[in-house]
Amino acid sequence: MLPHTADTVIIGGGVIGASIAYYLSKKKVRAVLLEQGELVSGTSSACGGLIFLQSKKTGAHLALALESKKRFAGLNEELGAEIEYRNEGGLIIVEKEEELQSIDCHIAREKKLGLEVSFLDRQEARELEPCLSENFVAAVHCPLDGQVNPIYLSLAFLEAAKRSGVKVFPLTRVTDIGLGEGRVESVITCRGKIATPIIINAAGVNAPDVGKMVKTKIPIIPRRGQVVVTETGPQLLKRGLISAKYLEVKQAAGLGEAQEGGTSAEQTMSGNFLLGATREFVGFDKRTTWKAMKTIVYRATQLIPGLKDLHIIRTFAGLRPYTPDGLPILGKVTGIDGLIIAAGHEGDGICLAPITGELIADLVTEGRTDFELGDFALDRFEEKRDGRLED
């Protein structure tokens, strides 16, 4: 039964909402999490598990990722569940000579911020990963990159939160938010009303719909990523990898950029390969396409020929919550006391989940964070002026 009151209500049951719930539970906050569908049934269940620091934008984004990465090592024990975390490092594969200059600049910026990265020629890269072909020029290696099972991680956060008293309600759609004198007062759902002084919008691609309930514009749109899954096979790939093209498209701003997302590949602990990816603006369409599947498989097999011996067992597509500058939106919403947003991570939600949960929990309990969130504030999108939509 839905409680009548709560200290905090979290809207969204993906990895971000789950992480926030867990870190709030550690601070003894009487929290309620609401999810309109089944738990971990959206973006967090339709993505890969790369914890890639190399793919983050230099500056605050990379700094946030570095802080988040520090928290992964102890999560298995802390959450009391297997999340299949591995820290084997990662590779960016440079397929064309013309990509070398931009990669050199990327390496220089990351080193300046303290990320350990090294340039490898083709032979050195193949010594690290013998499964690689010779169809590339060079690679960039980062020993801090890792992998995790995104579904296990999300569920582990939720179960640990529930053990500490967080109430979790799937299939509970939020229909409105009650306001009074410039602050939140309640959440209205399809199952009843909860009075609360704090609401956290962690609804991912649906965060803008929650924003509309309080006349606040949230510039998040879905960006589809299609993925191919193979049968289990022998251990071929120790590290996760992405191509330089993948990095370019991921960090590109604007809706008119190319939608083919380069190559990503990871082999899970069970032996399946997850191969991607696309980055497409097609609304809320989660269908996969034959064209994308052919492109993904062709590019992946050009880099890892051993994939040709494996059968494809399924394909899927997930919707990533994209923002115009590629950074998540984190922090208090100006003009509405008690409203906090944690959304817009796009393909970085898994990597940034631990630090996001911890920071939002600090914001709820202490009103501040040790990590400066100014670069991630909703107010950075100035077209909305006072943060509110016109009637």
N, C-alpha and C positions, 0 to 999 in steps of 0.2 A: 504494500500500500504506500502511496506517495506521502511523504511527510508534509505537514502543514508549514514548517519553517526549516530553515537551514542557514548556517553561517555564510556559506558560499554555494552557488550553483554553477556547475560547469556544463556548457552546452557543446556536445561533441564527444563521441566515444572512440575516436581514432587514437593513434599513438601520442599525439600532443595532449588531448584531453586526459588520456590515461596517465601520462607522466605527471601532469598537473595534479590530478587526483592523488597520486601516490605521494608526491612531495608535500601536499597539503596535509595528508594523513600523518606524516612524520611530525608535523607541527601541531597535531591534535585539533585541527580545524574540522568542524562538523559540516562536511561537504556532501553534496548530492551531484551525481553525474547523470545527465540525460542524453540519450542517443535516439534519433528518430528511426533508425533501422536496427538491424542486429549489431552487436558489438563487433568492432574491428571488421566491418564489412565493406568499407569504402576504400579510400586511397591507401590506407595502411595495409590492406590485404591484397593490393594489386600493384605491388612495387618490388624492387629489388632490395637487397640488404647491404649495399655498399656504404661504408662509413668513410667517405672520401674527403680528405682535407684539401687535396690538390684542386678540386673542382670549385672551391669556394672563392668568391670575389675577395681580392685583397683588401685589407682594412678591417672594419668592425665585423664583417661576415666571417672572415677567417679566424679572427680573434675569438668569436663566439664558438666556432666549431672546435678550436683548440681546447677551450674550456670544457666543452661537451665531451670530447674524446677522453679527457682525463677520468671521467666518471664511468666509462664503460667497463673498465677492467674489473671492478668490484661488484658489478650488477648481478652476475649469476648468484653469488653468495648473498648479497643484500636482499634481492627479491625472492630468494628461495626457489628459483626455477631455472631451468636450462634455457638460455636464449641463443645458444650456438654462436657466441662471440669468439672471433678470431682476430689476432693482430699480426697478419702476415705481410702487410705492406700492400702497395698498389702501384700500377703502372699507367702512365699516359703514353699511348702509342702514336708516334708521329709517322704518318703514312706518306707524306709528300714533302719534297725539299722546300717548297714555298711556305710550309708551315713552321719551319725552323726558327725564323726570326721572331715571330710572335711567341713561340714557346720559350725562346731565350729570355724575352722580356718578362714572361710569366714567371719563370724560374727566379729571375732577379728580384721581382717584387715579393715573391713568397719567402725567399731567403732573408730579405730585409726585415720581414715580420717574424722571423725566427722559426719558420717551417723548414724541417730537414728534408731537402730534395736534392737529387743528383741527376745529372745528364748521363745517359748511357748510349753507347753506340749499339748497332744492331747485334753484334756478337755478344756484348755484355748483357743485353736484354735477354737473348736466347739462352745464355748461361743460367740466368735466374729462372726463366720459363722455357724449357726445352720444347714445349708443345708449339711454340710460335713458329710461323713460317718465315720466309725471308722477304715477304711483301710489305716491308716497312723500312723507314730510314733510321729512326732512332727512338728512344723512349725516355721518359722521366720517371724516376723511382722515388717513392716516399715511404719510408719504413713505418710511419705512423698510421697509414691507411689500414682499414680493417673491414670486417664483414660481420653481420648479425642476421638472425632470422627475424624479419620484421613482425610477423604474426606472433611468434613466441614472445618477442619483446613487449608488444602491446598488451598481450594477455597477461604477462607477468606483472606489468605495472598495475593493471586492473585488479588482479587477484590479491596482490600485496596491499593495495589501497582498501579493498573490501575487508581484508583481515583486520585492518586497523580502524574500521568503522565507517568508511565511505559507503554511502548508499548509491547503488548503480541501477539505472532503469533503462533498458533497451526498449525499442518500439514505443518511445514516448516523444512525440513531436511537440516542439515549442511553437505555440501559436501567437503569443504576444508577450511583451514585457511591460510591466506596470511601472510608471514613473510618478514621482511626487516631489515638487519643489527642487527640481534639478538633479534628482538622484534616483537610482533604481530602488524599487520597493518589492517587486515580485516577479515571478516567472509564471506565465499561464501556459498550461500544456493540455493536450488532448485527454489527460487523465486527472486534471485538477490544477490547483494553484499552490505555489510555494512562496511564502514570504521570505525575502532574503535581502540583505544590504549589499551583497556583492554578486555580480554575474560575470562569468568569464566566457567570452565568445571564442571557442576553440572548434568551430564548425567547419574548418577547411574550406572547400569550394562552396559550401553553403553559408559561409560567414556573412556575405553581403545580404542574404535574406534576413538574418538576425539583425543586422545593422538597420535595415529598413523599418524594423519594429520600433526603433527609437529615432527614426529620421536621420540616420548617420550613414554617409556613403563610405563603403569599403571597397576599394578598387582591386578586387580579386576576381579572376575569371578562370575557368577550368582549362587546363592544357593537357591533352591526351598523350599518354605514353603507352605504346604497344610493346609487348614482350612475348618472346618465344621460350617455351620450356621443353627441354629434352628429357628423355628417359635417363635413369641413373646409369653411370658408366664409370670406368676406372678414373682415378685421380689424375687429371691432366693439367689443371690450372690451379696453382697454389694461391695466387693473388687475384684480386679483382683488377679489371682493366677497363679503361675508357680510351677512345681515340681523341686526337687533338680536335677533330671535327665535332665530336660530342661536346667537348669543352667550349668550343666556339659558339655553337648553337645554344647551349645551356646559358651562357652569359650574355647572349645577344639581347638587346632591348628592342621593344617594338613588335607589333603584331604582324608586320609584313615580312619578318625574317623567314628563311627557309625552314620547312617543317621536318625535313629528314634530319634525324638527330645524331648522326654518326653511329659509332659502335660502342656498346658496353657488353661486358661478359663477366660472369662470376660462376663458380661452381660451388654448390651448396655442400654442407657436410654429408648429406645423403647421396651426393654424386650427380644430382641433376645440374644442368646448365640453365641459367637465366640469361637470355640474349636480348639486347635492345639496341636501339630504342628510337622512338619517334617523339617529337614535341609539336603537337598539332593543336590549333585553335578551331575546334569543331563543336563548340558548345558542350552539352552534357551527353554527347554520343559516346558510349563505351564499347562500341563494336570494333572488332579487329578487321583489317582489310587484307586482301590477298596481296596487293601491291607492297604493302609495308612488310608483310611476312617474308616475301621473296627477297626484298632488299636487305632486311635484317640478317637472314640466313646466309645470303651471298657474301655480305661484308664480313660476317663472323667467320665463315669457313675460309675466307681469304687469309685471315690472320691465324686461325687455329684449324689446320687441315683435319685433325683428328675428329672434329665435330661431324664430319661426313659419315662416320661409322655409327652415329647415334640417331635414333628415331625421335621425331617431335611427338610429344604426347598431348600438348595443349598450347593454346595461346590465350592471352588476356590483355585487357587494356585498363589502365587506371587514369583517373582525372587528378592532375596535380594543381594545387591552388597557386596560380601565377599572380605576381604583382608586377607593375610596370618597371620597377628597377631591380627585380630579382631578389629582393630582400624580404624576410618575413615582417609582419606587423606585430609588434610586441609592446604592451604597456597600457597605461590608463587612457581612456577616451576623454579628451578635453570637453568640458561642458556637461558631462553626465557623471556625477560622483557614483562610484561603486561599479562602473562598467570597465572591464578590462578585456583586451583582445590579445589572442595568441593564435595567429593564423597566417596563411600566405607563405608557407615554407617551400612550396613547390616540391622539387625532388630532394629536398634536404631535411624533411621532417624526421626521418629515422635518425640521421646523424645528430640533429639538433634537439631531439626530444629530451634527453636528460637535463641539459642546461636550461631549456625552455621551462620545463616543469619546476625546476629549482628556483629560477628567477621569478616566475609568476607567483609561486608560493611565498617568496620573500616579499613581493609587492603587496600581497594580500595581508600578511601578518605584520609587516614592519613599515609598509608604505613606501619602501625604497628598495633599491638593489645595489649591490657592490659593483656590478657590471653596468656601465653606462648604456642606457637603452635609447638615447636620443636619435641615433641613426635608424632605429627601427620604429619610431613613433608614427602613428597614423597621420599626425599633423604634417608630415613631410610632403604629403600630397596636397598642395595648396589650392587646387582648383575648387575645393569645397568651402573655402573661406572659414566660416566658423565651425566647420565639422558637421553641419546639419544639411540635410536635403531640403530643398524648397517644398512647401506644401503643394 
